[in-house]
Amino acid sequence: MSRLRSLLAGHWVALLCVVLVAVLGPVVPGFSSSANLRNVFSSLLPLLAVAVGQTLVLITGGIDLSVTAVVALASVLGARVMTADGGLLAGSPLAVPAAVALMLVIGLLVGTANGLSVSRLRMPPFLATLAVMTFVSGFAIWLTRSANIAGLPEGFRLLGAGSLGPAPAALLVVGPLALGVHLLLTRTVLGRWLFAVGGNARTARVSGVPVERVVLFAYVACAVCAAVASILYTARLETGSPVLGQRILLDVIGAVVIGGTSLFGGRGSVLGTVYGALFITLLDNGLNLMGLSSFAVLMVKGAVILAAALVDATRERLERGR
């Protein structure tokens, strides 16, 4: 019985995903079709990339609200480089590699700004990343005058639309990314430092943990993961957009929290985030296939995420009372 309880404690969100499929499959037309399930998997991968990065930040006791702005800015700047319609490297064989590198650098720069604001300037993570989100989002819209950028090269579009047999090509990007972060958290000293900082930063500092550098790493890694997601979203939509990813923040935080990562820091796992992202994607897909309005979908997802946050807060309060 104790072994069963332990198993369910680590995989109960996966069980919820199975229940969700079992409930919606018979009543929602097309939900269980192979084409729809492939679409769910394709939608899951870029969301998972952002959520994996957000997991690192939440483990340290912070939060990064700027991930959606990173997705947008990286999208438009990358598209500006490689678009066939006046791109800086239009027609060059270096266009796609240069654009991808630039998009990752955007994540690196924004993550550094976030990390330094939180670790060095001691700004509250919510305020620091909200300010960065506002500035970066506005900058992306200003650069494009709110216009989308089309004409992306075929080689780049394959990242979003290509496949390897039944699996999307994006799996070759997100799979190693998630596995790498999982190994970092479970097999390295840096991983232990991340949990220590989230558990109690003051105690971690006294124990010799370089708290500022650990926090900086978490925010940089989070923003780079958002840039990876931007590459996949942009390739899938075949367009650079200044509002790309604008609506995924709720899904990102929801996936991480539903997956068991604590909003109070010190607890979390990549496997839980994978389960959480799958649950959110399945729920969103099922609700849309039911023909609900976007407002109703947001209400349902908001209620689910609120319930997960309440469970997390209750668990934290009980543990502190011991």
Summary of the structure (lengths in Angstrom):
residues: 322
radius of gyration: 19.8
end to end distance: 24.1
largest distance: 64.8
contacts: 1156
relative contact order: 0.18
helix: 74%
strand: 2%
